[in-house]
């Protein structure tokens, strides 16, 4: 290809990529926001070696001690096999305890251990600070509430 070819001229003269074809797509913007928020979460929670999914599981167990694995997995939209692996990790770290309910030998009830409860005090404080920063970036509580309402509309759509 010689240096005066249209392909070479286009490649060298174009200033920047026009990404508007995707940036105006709701799903694209949601995914980019999710990636950004998850990266920030990972940075803030790195000292605790905690991923967003692990924190969510611990938070739900803390709020609902004795819930069945399947209930927590369903609430978070996590497949059974993936959830079992996640619980195995949290159990190995000494944060979660599985117990068989007396009335159902096929399932496991989930509880935080004493270590898990102590960890949640720290994690909840870190999450509250992170949430406050996100709310401030959105423009305050009213903007947060509006965003949450809009996201619920998308998530609850048929």
C-alpha positions in Angstrom: 0.0 0.0 0.0 1.5 3.3 -1.0 1.6 6.4 1.3 -1.1 8.2 -0.6 -3.7 5.5 -0.5 -7.1 6.5 1.0 -6.9 3.8 3.7 -3.5 5.1 5.0 -4.7 8.8 4.8 -7.9 7.9 6.8 -5.9 6.0 9.4 -3.4 8.8 9.9 -5.8 11.8 9.8 -8.6 10.6 12.0 -8.4 12.4 15.3 -10.3 10.1 17.6 -12.7 7.2 17.5 -16.3 8.1 17.2 -17.8 5.9 19.9 -21.3 7.5 20.0 -22.7 4.5 18.2 -22.3 2.6 21.5 -22.2 5.3 24.2 -25.9 6.1 23.5 -26.9 2.5 24.2 -28.4 2.0 27.7 -26.9 -1.5 28.1 -23.4 -0.2 27.2 -23.6 2.7 29.6 -24.8 0.4 32.4 -22.0 -2.1 31.8 -19.4 0.7 31.7 -20.8 2.1 35.0 -20.7 -1.4 36.5 -17.1 -2.0 35.5 -16.1 1.4 37.0 -18.0 0.8 40.3 -16.6 -2.7 40.6 -13.1 -1.5 40.0 -13.5 1.1 42.7 -15.0 -1.5 45.0 -12.1 -3.8 44.5 -9.6 -1.0 45.2 -11.4 0.0 48.4 -11.9 -3.6 49.6 -8.5 -5.0 48.6 -7.2 -5.0 52.1 -10.1 -7.3 53.1 -9.7 -9.5 50.0 -13.4 -9.0 49.3 -15.2 -9.1 46.0 -18.6 -7.4 45.4 -20.4 -10.8 45.2 -18.8 -12.0 48.5 -19.8 -8.7 50.3 -23.3 -9.1 49.0 -23.6 -12.6 50.3 -22.2 -11.7 53.7 -24.5 -8.7 53.9 -27.6 -10.8 53.1 -26.6 -13.5 55.6 -26.0 -10.8 58.2 -29.5 -9.4 57.6 -31.1 -12.8 57.3 -29.3 -15.3 59.5 -30.5 -18.8 58.9 -31.5 -18.3 55.3 -31.1 -21.2 53.0 -28.3 -21.1 50.4 -30.8 -21.3 47.6 -32.7 -18.2 48.9 -29.5 -16.1 49.0 -28.4 -17.3 45.6 -31.7 -16.5 44.1 -31.8 -13.1 45.6 -28.4 -12.3 44.1 -29.1 -14.1 40.8 -26.1 -16.5 41.3 -26.3 -20.0 39.8 -26.3 -22.8 42.3 -22.9 -24.2 41.3 -21.2 -20.8 41.5 -22.9 -20.0 44.8 -21.7 -23.2 46.4 -18.1 -22.3 45.3 -18.5 -18.8 46.7 -19.9 -20.1 50.1 -17.0 -22.7 50.2 -14.6 -19.8 49.9 -16.3 -17.7 52.6 -16.5 -20.8 54.9 -12.8 -21.6 54.4 -12.0 -18.0 55.4 -14.0 -18.6 58.6 -16.7 -16.0 57.8 -19.7 -18.2 57.2 -21.1 -21.3 58.9 -23.4 -23.8 57.1 -25.9 -25.7 59.3 -28.6 -28.2 58.4 -32.0 -27.1 59.5 -33.8 -29.7 61.6 -36.8 -29.7 59.3 -34.9 -30.0 56.0 -31.9 -32.3 55.6 -31.4 -31.4 52.0 -30.6 -27.7 52.5 -28.1 -25.6 54.4 -28.9 -22.6 56.6 -26.3 -19.9 56.5 -24.9 -17.9 59.4 -22.0 -15.6 60.0 -19.3 -16.8 62.3 -18.1 -14.5 65.1 -15.2 -13.6 62.8 -17.7 -12.9 60.0 -19.8 -10.6 62.2 -16.6 -8.7 63.2 -15.6 -8.5 59.6 -19.1 -7.1 58.6 -18.7 -4.2 61.0 -15.6 -3.1 59.1 -17.0 -4.0 55.7 -20.3 -2.1 56.4 -18.4 1.0 57.3 -16.3 0.8 54.2 -19.4 0.2 52.1 -21.2 3.2 53.7 -18.2 5.5 52.8 -18.1 4.1 49.3 -21.9 4.6 48.9 -21.7 8.1 50.2 -19.0 8.9 47.6 -21.1 7.5 44.8 -24.2 9.4 46.0 -22.1 12.6 46.0 -20.9 12.0 42.5 -24.5 11.5 41.4 -25.5 14.8 42.8 -27.0 13.8 46.1 -29.7 11.6 47.6 -32.5 12.7 45.3 -30.3 11.8 42.2 -29.5 8.5 43.8 -33.2 7.8 44.4 -34.0 8.7 40.8 -31.2 6.4 39.5 -32.4 3.5 41.8 -36.0 4.0 40.5 -34.8 4.0 36.9 -32.7 0.9 37.4 -35.6 -0.9 39.1 -37.8 -0.1 36.1 -35.2 -1.8 33.9 -34.6 -4.8 36.2 -38.3 -5.4 36.8 -39.3 -5.2 33.2 -40.9 -8.4 31.7 
